[in-house]
Amino acid sequence: MNGVEALSWLKSVPMKLKLLSCCFLLFILSCQSFPDDISSELNQTTTASFAGNLTASEKTNESSFVPAIVTPPATVVPRASEILGKKQVPILCYHQIRDWKPTDSKVSRTYIVPPAAFAAQMRMLADNGYHTITADQLYAYLVTGARLPAKPILLSFDDTDLDQYTVAYPEMKKYGFKGMFFIMTVSLGKPHYMNREQVRTLSDDGNTIGSHTWDHHNVKKYEGKDWITQLDKPTKQLEQITGKSIRYFAYPFGLWNTAAFPELKKRGFIAAFQLNEKPDPIDPLFCIRRIIVPGTWNGGVLQQWILRDF
């Protein structure tokens, strides 16, 4: 409709509708004057705004809330001070879930959680309103400020132990909990360790699979081809098993150094997890803090440590 046609049409409109019609016509005519490139830009902006509104209006039911996963490029990662200024999400680290043996040392029992103790800890989390989140949700929270459910917590498991699949996984499923499993690929399919099918099952059920190197070699000692052996090959293997990108890494023994950060980044990792050390003040996403849960803690003690440490 051109200007002449518009004015001709307007004469036929009842007086009561002329004012509204004029506004409408002005809008149409002004839109027609936009060049194609500007119209395209407006469409893109509108689409982006709509997507943003969808993210902001996610379900408010805290038990089922799952925010959109956002993985921005490194250029938009906020400053370290902004990340460090956010309230920490409790991240628990487990290794073996089995009963103690007479041969287990006192130190070993730090890493070994009896099934009954693990069950009590999971029950405490559920009874006190904790909601497990994924690594992607944690990343989106730290980088974009995405909203998390009430009382978020992240459960992580290192070293590929079979009892994580046969004991911990079924216990977590009782409460709809998800976890993050860091896989050491040298052990896949060996006695007392998970096999490829079990790792795939965990991934398919919504758990996060991360890399924990090939054979638990200390990252601080890597040089030359160690990066290929310990990172490249295991990552490719895990991606073949899960059919998904492997974007998270856990340092063996929790030991890290800043020299590892660029090596991890250029291999596509977006965050890495240590144990209970102070995070790096410049690049905190690559030394996210976790705490080991000893087998001596019941549910009440675990809750006290969560409240104290995070």
N, C-alpha and C positions, 0 to 999 in steps of 0.2 A: 504494500500500500504506500503510494507516494503522498506528498503534501496535499495536492489538489483532491485526490480521491478521499483523503482523510477528512478534509473540510466538507466535501459533498456529503459524505456519510454522516457527519456530525449534524448537518441540518435536519436529517430525518429522525434524529433521536429526540424523544420527549424532553421537555424542559427540565424535568426533575432529575434526569440522568445526565444532563449536559456537563455539569461540573465534574462528576466522576469520570465521564467519558473523556473529557479533556485531559485529565491526569493520565489516564490509560494511554491515550494516543501519544502524548508527549513522551511517555516512557518507551513506547514502541519505536517512535521516530528516532529517539536518541540512541536506542540500541542499534538501529540500522546504520547509524553513522560511525560505529566502531570499525576500525580496520580488522581484517581477519586475524592478525597476530595478537591484537589486544583481546578480541573475543575468545581466542584460544586460551590466553593467559587467565582470563576471568573464569572460564570453565574449569581450568586446572585448580585455581584458587578455591572455587566453590567446592570441588571434589575433595580437596585437602581439608577444608574446613568441616565438611560433612564427616569425613573419616575421623577428624579430631573430636567432633561432638560424640561420635559413637564410642570412642575410647573413654571419654569423660563420663558417659552415662552407662557404664557397665553395671551389671546387676549389683544391688547393694546387699544381697544375701551373703554375709561374710564367709559362710562355710563353702559356698560354691563360686565365690568371686575369683575370676581369672582375668587379669588385665591383659591388654594387647601386648604382644612381644615386640619390642622395638630394639633393633640393633643398628644404631647410627654409625656412620663412619667415624674414624678416629678424630677427624677435624672438629666434631661437635661434642666430644667428650668434655664434660665440665672440668673446671680447675680442680686440682687435688683438694684444695681447702673446702670446696663445696661438697665433694664426696665424703671427706673425713668429718664434715660438719653434720652429716645426717645421722640420725639415731641408728646404732648398729642393730642388725638383725641377728639373733642368736643362731649360730651354726655349730652343730654337734658333729663330732667325728667318731666313728666306730670302726673297729677292726674285726676281731673274732667274736662271734656270739656262740659261746659253748660253755659247758661246765668246766670248772677248774680241775686240773689234775694234780696229784701230789708232786709231780715234777715241775709244775709251774712256779717260777720264782715270783717274788713280791713285785718286781718290776713288770714281769709278764702279765700279772693280773691287772695292771693298769690298762692293758690293751684287750683283755679278755672279759667279756660281759656275760655272765650266766644267763641262759634264756629266761629264767624267772625274773631276774633283775631287769632285763630288757623289756619284758612284758609289763612290769610295774612302771617303768619309765614311760612307755608309750601310753599306758592307761592314765598316768598323771597328766601328760600333755593333752590328751583328749578331754579329760575331766575338767581341766583348767582353761579350756577354750583356745588352745594353741591350734594354729592352722599351718600345715606344712606348705612351703612354697618351692618352686623350682629355681634352678640357677638362672634361667631366663628372666623370671620374675624379679629375682634379686638384682640382676644386671640392669633391667629396665628401671627399677627403683633408684639405684645408685646413679645412673646416667641421665635419665629423663625425668625423674621424680614421679614415676608411675605409682599409683596407689596400691597398697598392699592390704590384705585382709587383716582383721584384728589379731593381735598377738601372733605375728608370723614367726616361723622357725624353719630352718633348713637342716635336714638330716643327711649326713654324708657318710660314705663307707669306702674305706681304702683296702687295696690289696687283693680283691677278687675272691676272697674266701667263700667256700661253698655254703657255709652256714648263714651268710648274708642272704642267700637265695632261699634256703630251706627253712630257716628259722625267722630271721628278721623280716623278710618280705611278707610272709603270710601274716605275721603279727601286725605289721603296718597296714595291710589291706583291711583288717578289721575296722579300722578307723578312717579309711579312705586316705591314708597318708602316702605321700610320694617321697622319693629320696634321690640322691645323687651318688652314683656308684663310679668310683675311680678305678679303672681296670689296668692291672699289670699284665701285659699280654703274654709274657713268657710262661705264665702259669696256666693259661687257658687249657682246659681239658685234662689237666693233671689231677691226681688224687687230692681230695680235699679242697679243690678249687672249682670255680664255675667253668662251664663249657660255653661254646659259641651260642648254642641254642638258648641257654639260660640268660645270657647277656642280652640276646635279641628279645626275649620275652619281657625282661625288665624295661627295655627301651620301648617296646610296643605298648606297654601298659602305662606309659606316661612318665616313667622315671628317666632322669638324665644320666647319660653315660659320658664319662670324662676320661682323659688319659692320665695314667700314673706311671708312665715310661714302660720300657720293655722289661727290665729286670731290677727295678728299684735302685738304680745307680744314682749316687749323690749328684745333683745338678751342679753343685759348686765345683765339681771336678771335671766337667765336660770340656772336651777340646776336640777340634777336628771333626772326624766322622761320628763322634759320639752323638751329635745332634741328629744325625740320620738314623742311627741305630736306636736311640732312646725316644725320639719324638716322631720323625717322619714315618718310619715303618709301622710303629704301633698305631699311629693316628689313621693311616690308610687302612690297616686291618680292622680297626674298630668301625670305621665308616663303611667298610664292606659288610660287616656283621649287622649293623643297625640300619644302614641305608640313610643315615643322617650325618650332617657335618658335626665334627667333634670340636667344640669351641672352648672347653674348660679343662684345666690342668691342675693336678695336685702334686706338690713337690714331695718326693720321697723323704721320709723322716721330718717333713716340714721345713727342710733346709733350703734356703733360697738366697740368691744374690741379684743385684740389679743387672748384671751382665746377661742374665737369662731373659730379661724382659724383651729386648728386641728380637731375640731368637724365637720366642714364643709368638710375638706379634706377627712376624713375617710368615709364620706357619698357620695363621688364621685364628689363633686363640685370642679371645677377648677378655679373659680373666683367668687368674690362677689363685689357688688356695694353699695357704701355709697352715701352721698350727698357732700356738699362742704367743707369737712375737708381735711387737709394735709394728704396724704397717709402714711401708715406705712413704715418706711425706711428699714425694714427687709423683709417684705412680702407684697409688694404693690399690687399683684394680688388679694388680698382678701380685699382690700378697695379702689377700683377704684372710682375715683371722678366723680360726675355728678353735674349739676346745675339745680335747679328748674326754670321753665319758668313761671313767673307771668302772670296773665291775663291782666295786664296793658301794656305789651310790644307789640308794633306793629312789623312788619317785620324789619324795620330799627333799632329799639332799640335792637332787638334780635341779629342782625348781629354785632352790636357794642359790645355786651357782649361776643359773641363768639370770636371775634378777641381779646378782652381784656383778657378774662379768659383762653384762650387756645393757 
